[in-house]
Amino acid sequence: MANAEIPYLKLDPEVESAIRENRSAGWKNPHAFADEDVLRREPKAHDEATITRPAFARDIEKIINIPAYNRYADKTQVFSFVENDDICRRGLHVQLVSRIARGISDLLGLNTQLVEAIALGHDLGHTPFGHAGERYLSKCFERHTGRSFRHNVHSVRVMDKLYRRNISLQTLDGALCHNGEFAQQVLRLGDMKTFEQLDETVELCAADVTAIKRLRPSTLEGCVVRVADMIAYIGKDRMDAIDVGIIDSLDCFDSNYIGQDNSRIINNMTVDIVNNSYGKDHIAMSNEAFEDIVLAKRQNYEQIYFMEGTVSPVENVVEEMFTELYERLYEQLVAGDESSPVFKHHASKLCDKSSTLTVEEYLREEPNQIIVDYVSSMTDSYFIALYHHLFPNSDKRLFKREYCDDLM
């Protein structure tokens, strides 16, 4: 169906009436996560909720004030090698996820501050160069250790183990379970109740990547962020693909229900989810929405993600750079070369910014884990600069469409 023929959906009149009546009556959704039930790894007096700084507002402030959050601004969302200030970077992506998730959460009567904390922290563990960088780093890690790297698992490590901001279990659980690559029509709650469970699950996901597919958020707020992650990127990636010339128009996409463009996708998915989830103990979408979102994801891969790449006409330069950088840093770390950026840039600066982590403690970690921590923390620009610092004679250069190429 052509995009113009697909209407902007509206809330079911009965659902809209119930929302209005319940708001007027001061109704609280019994399935919303209550601030007073927040769990933290350490019972610090400073982290106790107050009227001015509620439980999950504290998590939001903790997250946006760590260096990993700053680095969102120069990390790829989809398009790595295009100079274009109009396309989405990871910093904008997490804001879009937060906006969409808070909109859904507000209509459902859920805890919007928990939603915002999860949304803003969910990609803190992402690598430079987006999902391509994630694959390349995981290959290096797997060759050395047999363990895999996944950004959702690493986001928990960044917040909980590296910067040690005493983030709540509920926010960490939402970040761990956010992986929007696995579309589900109904999201039912998981059962993450303790930090011991969290630690076991994080370890399981590193040792067995298939375990990630079985993750389920343990709050409805986490479920909302998970589906909002999909909603946020499907339409926006299409807009960016047009801007960078991967596609000419939206005509290459099919839709029967949610629409082809970003505006309809956000509106229609939001309305459908609220219509099918209001007052329930799970987050659901209709058959029509589920079939269409699966189709939309598949066609994004076919028309965008498989077409845009990190691959030059001759070889995959970026993957080679990841491998070379990883191996050089690993060699320097194992040799104890304190002139290495692993020591001078990564370990020292990380521990300066961490609440309690010391350099001595950190360097007792398994060496490959330290390298993974370092490489994943890098922005795109820093990765390139460090590579050429370590390999000054390399002729490897990233293909990039620069601002004025179309003026030549």
N, C-alpha and C positions, 0 to 999 in steps of 0.2 A: 504494500500500500504506500502511496506517495506520502511524504512527510506532511504536506499541507492538508491532507485528508484526515490525519490523525488528530483528534481534538485534545485540548488540555483538559485532563480529567479533573473532576471535582469530588470532594468528599461525599460519601453516601449521606443523604439528608439525616438519617437516623443517627449515624456516627457523629456528624457535625452537631446535631442537637444535643446528644449525650455529652460531648466535649464542653459545649457552652453551659449546659445545666450543671455539670460536675464542677466546672471552674467557679461558677457562681456560688455553689454550695461549699466550696473549700475542700472538695474531695481530694484525697490523696490516693494515688494508685498503689494498691497493696503489693504489687510486684516490683515497684521501684526500689532501688537499693537505698537504704536509710543511712544518712551520715553517721549516726551513732553506732552503726555496725562496722565501721571502717576498721581494718586491721593493718598494723604496721609491724615491720620486723623488730624494731626497737621501741619500747614505750617511753619516748622522750616527752618531757613536759612541754618543750617548745612546740611540739607537733600536735598538741591537743587542740581540738577545734574550738573556735570562739565565734561570737556573732559577727565579728568583723572579718575573720578568716576561717570560714567553714572547712570541713575536712578535705574536700576535694578541690576547693580553691587553693589550698596549700599545695596540693600536687601540681596544679596548673602552674603556680608560681615557681615551684622547684624545677619543673621541666623547662620553662622558658628562660631560666637563668643558668643553665649549664651550657658549656661550650658546644656540646653536640647539637644543641638546638640552633645556635648561630650558624652552624655549617650546613643546615638545610638550604641556605640561600644559594650555595654554589654546588649543589648536587643535582645530577640529572634526574628528571622524572621519566621521560621517554627519549627525547631527542638530545643526544650528547654533543654532536659535532656541528652545531648550527649556531651562529651568533645571531640571536634574535631576542630582543627583550620582551617580545609579546608572548613567547611560549612559556609553558608552565615549568617551573623548577619545583624541587621537592618542598621547599618552604611554602609555596602557594598551594601545593597539593594538600598538605596537612591542614591548611586553613579552610580549603574547600570541603574536605572531609568533616572538619569540625562544624562548619556552617550547616551542611546538609544533615549531619547527625543530630545537632542541637535542634534543628527544625522539627525533625521526626520525634525526637525525645520530648520536646515541649508539648506537642500535640498528644502524645501518649501519656503524658504526666509522669515521665521518668526523671531521673536525677541528671539534669543537664550539665552540672559541673563535673560529675564523674565522666559523662560523655566527652566533654571538652578535654579533660585530662588525658583520657585514652587516645583521643584523636590527635592531640598535639604530640604525644609521646610515641605513637605507634610505629613510626619509621626512624627513630633515633639510631637504630642499628644499621641503617642502609649504607651501602658502599658508594664510592664514586661510580659514575657511569651506570647507575640504575640496575636493572635486573641483569644486564649483560655483565656488569662488574661483579654482581653477586655470584653468577655462575663461574666466572673466572677465578674468583677468590676461593670459592668452594672446591674447585678442582685442585688448586694448590694445597689446600688444607687436607683434602682427602688423600692426596698422594703421600703426604707425610704422616698422617695420623689415622686414616680410615674414617674420620669424622667429617660431618658436613657442616657448612655454614649456611644459615638462613637468617635473613635480616630480622624477622619477627622474634626469633629466639635471641638474637644479639641485642635487640632493643631492650629486652629485660636485663641482660648483663650490663649494658651501658648505665641504666638507671639504678640498678640494684647492687651491682658488684663493683663497678668502676668508679662512678661518681658518688655512690652511696648517699643518696639523698633521702633515704628512708621513705621511699614512695610506697603508697598503699598496695596491699595485695590485689585489690580490686582493679586498680589502674594497670598493674603489671600483668594481671591475668588478661585484661582486655587487649593489651599490646601483644602479648604472646599469641592470642587466639584470633588476631584480626585478619589473618591471611584471606584476602578477598579473591584469590585465584580459584577458590573452590566454591562455586555457586550452589546454594541450597535453597529450596523453596521454603522450608520451615527450619528455623534455628531454635532448638531447644537447649535449655541450660546445661552446662557442665557442672562439675562438683568440686571446684577448687576452693577448699576451705582453710588451708593452712600453708605456711611458707615451706613446710616440709614437702607437701604435695607439689608446690611450685618448683622447688629445687629438683625433685625427682623427674618432673615432666620436662624441664629444661634439659636435663641430662639425657633423657630418653630421646628427645628430638634431635640432639646433636649426634647421638649414636645411631639412630634409626630415623632417617628423614621421612619415612612413610608415616611415622607417628604424627607428623604435623597435620596430615589429612583428617585425623580423628579428633583434633582439638575443637572444643566448643567453649565459647565464653561462659563464665559462670554468673554473669549478670545480664539482664536485658539491655543495659546500657552498652555492654561490650558487644552484644549481638547487633545493636543498632549501628555502632561504629563499623563493624565488619561489613554490613551491607552498604553503608554509606561510602565506604572505600571504593567499592565497585561503581556505585552511582557517580562518584566524583570524577573518576578517570575515564569512563567510557565516552561520554560526550565531549569532555574537554580535550582528550587526545585527538578526537576527530577535528576539532577546531584548529588545534596545533598542526595537525597533518596537512590541512589546507594551507595554513600560513607558510609552512616550509616546503610545500610543493610535492608532498608524497601522493596526495590525491587532489583532484580538481574540484570536487563537490561532494555532497552527501548522497548523491544518486547511487553510489556503489553499495549503499547499505539498505537492507530490508527491515521492515518493521510492520507489525500488525496492531501494536497496542501502545508501546511506550514512546514511540517516535524515533526519528533519526538524529535530531539535533540536541545539543546540550540542554537547552531550556526545557524542552518537552520531557526529556529523559529524567531530569531532576524533579520536575513537577509531577509527572505521571507515576514515577516510582515512589515518591513520597506519599502521594495520595493513596496509591494501591496498598502500600505497607500499612498505613494508618487504618484504612478500611478493613484490613484483614488481621490487624493485631490489637486494636483498641480493647483494653480491659482483659487481655489474655496473658497467659504466663509464658508466651513464646512470641517470636517475631516471624511473621509469615507474609507471603505474597500470593497473589492469585495464580492459577495455572497460566493465564494469558501473560502475566508479567514475567513469570519464571521462564516460560518458553522464549519470550522475547529477549530477556536479559542474557540468556545462554546464547541465543543467536547473535546478539550484539557483540558479546565478547569474542565469539568465534570469528565474526567478520572483521572485528578490529585487528585480530591476529593476521588474518589473511590480507587485509588491505593496508595495514599500517605497520604492525610490529615486525612482520616477516619481511617487509619491504624497506623499512628504515633500518639502518644497522650501523654496527660498529665494525663492519667488514669492508675493507678496501677492495678494489677490483682484483688485487693480487693475493693478499693474505690478511689474516686477522691480526693487525698490528697491535690492537689493544690487548688481546689475550697474551701475546708474546711479551708485551710490556709488563703485564701483571705477573707473569711467571718470572721474568728476570728480576723485577723489583722484589718480589717475595723472597726469591732465593738469595739475593744479595743481602737483604736485611736479616734474613735468618742466619746466614754465615757470620755476619758481624755480631749479632746477638750472642750466638754460641761461643764465638771467639772472645767475647767480653770486650769488644772494641768500643771504649767509652766515647770515642769521637764520632761514632755512628749516630745518625738521626734517631735511631731507636731509643738511645739513651738521652741525647741532648734535646730532641724535640718531643718525643712521645712520652717516655716514662716520667721524665722530670716534670713536664707540664701537666700531664694527667694527674700526677700525685699532688701537685700544687693546687689543683682545682678540686680534687676529691675531698670529701669531708674527713675521711680517716685513713685512706689508703696511703701507705708509705712506699717509697721506691724499693726499699729492702724487701718488704713483703711482696710487692708486685713482681719483682724480678725472680722470685721463687716459683712463679707460674710456669707451666709448660711452655717452652720457647715458641712453638707454633701458635699457641693461643695469644701470646703477646704480639706476634706479627699480624695475626688476624685482627686483633684489637686496633693496631696501628693503621693498617691498610684500610679497613672498613671506616675508620674515622675520617679519612682524607676527603677533602672536596675534590672536584674534578681538576681544578686549577693547581691545587697543591700536589696532587698525584703527578701531573705532567711536569711540574717544576722539579719535584724530587727525583723523578726518573732521569731527567736530563742532568741533574746534579750528580747522580750516581753513575750515569753512563754518558759523559760529556762527548764522547766520540760516536755515539749512536746516530745513525742516519734515520732512525724511526721518527716519523712525524705524523700526527693525527690529521686525517682529512677533516677539514672544517670549511663550512660555507660561511664566509665572512660578510660583514655588514654591507660592504660596497661592491660585492661581486656582481650584482645585477646592474651596476652602473658602468661596468667595463665595456 
